């Protein structure tokens, strides 16, 4: 996963493992950047990597004091959460298998 400018991966936050249904991963990056910069970066770069914005949310939405966007590619779902804590941007990346295989087949 590419990192937006001014973000650094928090290496001790990364969790990744394989299941019979696919990969599960969690990672956090932090930095001194803005919501707009990070949102633009991922809105432009993820489609180039084959990710499609979740049809239900239609891009970024604000929920529980965080900006959130959900993307899918093949059998995987990627959620990105943006949260500003004490003037430091925290970006959480959550990768899980998509459970709805009927929808997955339709979107191929």
WOWO-V806253 format. One record per residue. N is the residue number from 1. PSI is psi as a letter, one per 30 degrees, with the letter a starting at -180 (* if undefined). Layout:
# WOWO-V806253
((N PSI) (N PSI))
This chain:
# WOWO-V806253
((1 k) (2 l) (3 k) (4 l) (5 k) (6 g) (7 k) (8 k) (9 k) (10 j) (11 e) (12 f) (13 f) (14 k) (15 k) (16 k) (17 l) (18 k) (19 l) (20 f) (21 f) (22 a) (23 k) (24 k) (25 k) (26 k) (27 l) (28 k) (29 k) (30 l) (31 l) (32 i) (33 a) (34 l) (35 e) (36 e) (37 e) (38 e) (39 e) (40 e) (41 e) (42 e) (43 e) (44 e) (45 e) (46 e) (47 e) (48 f) (49 g) (50 g) (51 k) (52 k) (53 k) (54 k) (55 f) (56 e) (57 f) (58 h) (59 a) (60 k) (61 l) (62 k) (63 k) (64 h) (65 g) (66 k) (67 k) (68 k) (69 k) (70 k) (71 l) (72 k) (73 j) (74 b) (75 g) (76 l) (77 k) (78 k) (79 k) (80 k) (81 k) (82 k) (83 k) (84 j) (85 j) (86 h) (87 g) (88 k) (89 k) (90 k) (91 j) (92 k) (93 k) (94 j) (95 k) (96 l) (97 k) (98 k) (99 f) (100 i) (101 f) (102 e) (103 e) (104 e) (105 e) (106 e) (107 g) (108 *))
